[in-house]
Structures are given as C-alpha cells and as structure tokens.
Amino acid sequence: MVLENYLYVNCNFFSSGYLLVLRGGKVIHAGLVLEGGGMRGLYTAGVLDFFLEKELIFDYVIGVSAGASNAVSYISRQKGRNKIVNTAFLDDWRYMSIKNLIKNGSLFGMDFIFDEIPKKRVPFDYETFFNSPITFKIGVTDCNTGKPLYFDKSEMDKNFTALRASISLPLVSPIVHFKGYHLLDGGITDPIPIRQAITNGYQKNVVVLTRNRGYRKKPISRPLRLLLEKKYRAYPNLIAAMLNRYQIYNKTLLYIDQLEQKQQIAVIRPSKKITVSRFEKNADKLNDLYELGYHDAAEAYARIKTVINRHSAVY
C-alpha cells in the first residue's frame, strides 16, 4: 500500500474512527456491472472493497438497486464505507423498519440514508465522486412504459434522486418523480444490466452477481400478483414488467453464462448458497456475506485480470 495514495477521513461513528479513501490507482478501460439484491448487496460491498484495495478502477460502472448504491462509495474510493452504512444502523428504525413504512410509506428511510448518514454519520466524499472520470450509469424502471432507463452521474442532483429511485422497491417504497418520469427499482426491468454495458461500447466486463450459481427466479405467486395489480393499476406496463421479471432475469443469466464461457466477461458470484434475505437485519449474516464477497473477488482476481487485459487500455 502506498500511503500517499490514501486519505484518512475522520468518522467518529466508525469504531476505528476513520474511513480509508483511495487516492491513486490506474483506471482500466473495462466495464463493471453490478446486480442489486437489497441487503444481499453486502456481497458486492466486499467485492468492491477488494477492488479498491488492489487499486482496480474501472472507467465504466453500471448498477441497479443495491448495486448502484454500492457503486457510489466505490467511485468516491471510500473503502469500507458500504459495509459500515449497511450494518451500523440495523437497529435504528430510521434506516429500515415497518415503522418507516407506516410513517413515510417506505420500508427504507430514504432521507436518513441519503441525508443524515452521508452528511453527518458516515461522511460521503461528494467531491471525489463528482470529479471522478468514471462513467456511472444508474438503472431505474419507468413505471409508465415498463422499460428501463439509465441516468448518468452528470444527471444526478444533490439529493441523489436517481439513486433513490433505483433502490425504491415495489410495494415497500413510493414511486419517485424525477425529470418528468415516474420511477421505481431498476432491478425490475434490467436486473443485471450487462446488455446496456455492451450497448454503451464495453465488450470486456466484470459482472458481480448476488446469487450463487444455479439460482433461477420463479414466477411470482398469485396473491402477490393480485396485490401488484391492485396497487399499480394505473401502471399496466409496470405490472406486466413485474410479472415478466423472472423470465428477463433467467434469460440474462443464460446470456451471462454464454459470455463467460467465451471469456468475454469475468463473473463474480457467491461461492456458497445465499441465505441472506433482501431485508436481512442479522448483522452476523451480513458481515459473513461481506467477507464472502471479498474472498470470492480475491479468488477470481487472476481471471479478472485475464479478461480486462485482453484488448483493454490502462491510463
């Protein structure tokens, strides 16, 4: 570790008192694609912290839901921040609770997560984030069309509204209004945005999944379908997208498998079966999942370098 490449930021809430902020590192012309998964995103946090430790910086990052949320601290180069944010406030009702859902219409306390935490509790490096040369795409779902939309970092406002939309899960979050759109969780319509990365010109990608190999989604149950149809009756295209989500997800996994076999992408996925739920509040499980992500990234490091070094520029 080169000490002049790092900045220690005072953070009294963190047990050690400091966050590690990466200053240096080479930027690699390759894409980083991040799946969502709610609290299963702790796996991604472990992967990204390994990348920061190795100064592995991709010049294109695209994520949806928890994947996009984890990406911002990677782009601001704050190693360890995602783990703190996602585990330190589990007992605070303002972070995630039924009380939040009843009081504010959202299971997750968006103002607490996007205002209180980054500005007062676990400082976020806005300057490094917005000045970063990394292209960052946030996937969201357009409720009116039932299609995915992608916002650039340059389109993000000071409240990170696009990111709020991307993590706004149906049924437990209100619809987010931004730039004339009605938006919800990006994972509904493009759960693993590998095709968008390729469309944006990135043929070499590292894909981080939050489900183990062999996992496939199943159709939603009839009671849940009826609930969705009742709540979102004003958005028929959104309902259709949610009912079809399992097919989109499973087809994307097949596509990823094909690309991986051709060594066009490197895939990091949990090496063990995941028992962590989307709304997990067990700190031990979440810490173990973070460590698994770090471990799996280390195991995949040689494979990652093989893929990204093939016709990839470093600058």
N, C-alpha and C positions, 0 to 999 in steps of 0.2 A: 504494500500500500504506500503510495506517495502522499505524504502528509499535506503538501501544498495544494493537492488536488481536492482537498476536503475542507468543509467549513462546519464547525460545530455550532449549532444554534441552541440557545438556551430554551429549555422547555421544562418548567418546574413540575408539570403534571407527570412527565415520564419518570420512571423510577430512577434512572441514572442521571436525569436532569438535562440530557442533551439528545438532539437528533443529529444524525450524520447526513450531511448534504454533499453529494458528489460534485466536484468542480470540473474535473478533467474527463478523459475518456474519448475514444475515437468514435465518430459517427459512421455507421455502416449503412450502405445503400441496400436495404432489405426491409421487408415488412414484418410487423409484429401484430398478430391477430389474436384478440382476447375475447373468449366466451364470457358470458355472465354466469348467473347461478346464485345470486343472493349471498348468503354468508359462506357458501362454498368458495367464494372469491378469496378467502384466506389462502387457498392453494395457490392462486395466481399471485397473491402478495409475496409468498415465499419464492416463487419463480422469479419475479421481478427484482426482488432484493438480491438474489444470486447474480442476476444480470448486472445490477448496479455495482456489486462487489467486484465483478470481472470487468467493469467498465465497458459492457456490451450495450451500446446505444444504437438503436435502430432509427433511421431517419423518417420512418413512416409507422404510425401506430393507429390501429383502428380497434374499437371495442364497443361492446353494447352492455348496458346494465352495469353489473358489478365489475365487468371487465373494463369498461370506460372509467368507472370510478377509481379503480386501482391504477389506471394508466396515468392519472394526473400527477400522483406523487412520484411515479417513475420519471415522467417528463421534467418535474421540478427537481429530480435527483435527490429525493429525501429518503434514503434507505431506512427502513424500519417504521416509517410513518403509517403505512397502511395497516400494519399489524396492530399498532397502538390504537388507531382510530376504531378498528373493528373489534377490539377486545376490551379496551379500558372502560367502556361506557355501557357494558351489557346490563348492569344493574340500575342504570339511570333511565327512568321511564321516558324521558325526552328523546332518547335515542331510538328505541324500538319497543312498543308496548300496545296493548289493547286500549289503554287509557289514551294514548296518542290517537288511535284510530277513532275512538268515540269523540274526543275533544276537537281534533283537527281534520278528521277524515282520511288520515294516512297512518299506517302502521309505523312507518319510519318518520321521525321528527325532522322534516326537511330543513326548517330554519335552524334547528340545533346542529344538524350535520353540516350545513353549508355556511352558517354564520358563526355560531358560538364556538364550534370546535376549531375551524381553521384560523379564526381571528384571535381567539383567546386561550383555548385549551392546548391544542397541538398545532402550532403555527405552520401555515402553508406558505411556501415561497412563491408568491404570485409573480414576482419579478422574473425569476428564473424560468417559470412556466411560460409566461407570455413572450419572453425573449428567446425561448428555445427555437432552434432551427427545425425541430422535429415537426413534421406534418401530422396532425392529430385529427382523426375523424371519429365523431360520436354518432352511433346508430340509434335512431328513435323510430317509433311507429306512428304514422299518420292515421289517426282514427277515422277520418273521412274516406280515405282511399283504401285503407287496409294494406298499404305498401310501406316499405322502409324509406326513411330519409336519413341523410348524413350531413351533419353540421361540422364545419371546420373550426379549429381553435380560434381563428380570427373572428368567427361569428359569435363566440361566447361573450355574454355580458358579465358584469361584475358579480351577478348573483348565480352564475353558472347554471342558468335556466335550462339550457340544452342537456346538461348532465343530469339535472333534476328529472327532466322528462325521461331520460334513458333508463333511470332506475325506478321509475314510477310503475310499480307492478299493478296489473288489473285487479280490481275488486278491493284492494287494500290501499290504493292511492288515488287521489283525484286526477282527472285529466289536466295536463299542463298546457297553458296557452302561450305560444311563443311564435313571433313573426307571422301571425295570422293562421297558424296551424293549431290543431287540437292533437296533443301528443301523449303517448304512453311508452312503456318499456320497449326498448329497442330489440330485446330478445324475442318478442312476439313474432316479428316478420323476418328477421335476419339474425338468428341466434348465434351463428358463428360466421362472421362476415368475410370469409375467405374470398368469395367471388368478387366482392367490392374491392378488396385489396388488389386483385388481379386486374380488374377493370381500371383501377387507378394507376396501372402500369407496373405493379410489383409482382414479378413472376417468382421470385425467391422469398419465401415467407417462413416465419416460425409461428406456429399455431399453438396456443395454450388453451387446453380444454379443462373443464372442471368435473368431468365424469370419466370413470375408468373405461378401458377398452371393453367392447362388447355391450355397453349400455345402449338401449334404444328406448325412445319415448313411446308411450301408448296413447291411444285416443282418450280424450277427457271423458269423465263419467257423465251419465245422463243428468243427475242432479246439478252438477257444475255447469253443464251446458245450459240448462234451464235458467240458472242464476245469471249466467253471462247474457243470455238473450233478454232477460228482464232488465238488467242494469244498463245494457248498452243497446237498447232497441233503437235509439236514434243513430246508431253507427253500424248498419248492417254489414258493411265491408270489414269492419273491425271484428265483428262476430265471426264472419267467415274465415278471417285470418287466424283467429284463435282456435277455431275448430280444426283448421288445417295445419296447425303449427307442428304437430308431431310428425307429419309427413315431410314438411320442409326440413325439420331437424334431422330426421333419419336419412334423407337424401343427401343432405350436406355432409353427414358423417361418411357416407359411401364415397362421395367425391373427395373428401379429405384422405380417405384410405387409398384411393387411386393415386392421388398426387404424392402421397408419402411413399408408395411402392416405386414410383418413378424417381424418387429422391429429389422432387421439385420443392418439397417443403419438409421441415422438421416439425414433428408434433410432440408436445409435452402433455401428457395426461396422467392422472393419478395411477400409480403403480399398484394401489390397493383399492378394493371396493369402498366407495364413499358412503358413510352412514350419517354424514352431516346434512341436516335439513336446510332448506332455503332460509328459514328463520331461526336457525340454531342460536341458543344462548348459553350453551355449555362451554365455558372458557377452555377447559382441558381439551375437548374435542377440536376446538378452533385452533388452539396452539399446535396440536399434533398435526392438523391439516396444513398449517403454515410450514412446519418442519418438513412434511412430506413434499410440499411444493419445492422447497429449497433443495432437498435431497434429489428429487427427480430431475430438476434442472441441472444439478451437478453431474448426474449420471448421463444426461443427454448432451452435455457440453461438447464433446468431440463430434457428435453427429450434427449438432447445430452449426459448428464451425465449418463442417464439410459442405453443408447446404449453402450457407451465406457467403462462403468464399468462392463459390462457383459463379463466376461472371459478376461478382459484386464488387463495387468500388468502396474504398475506405478513405475518408477525408476528415 
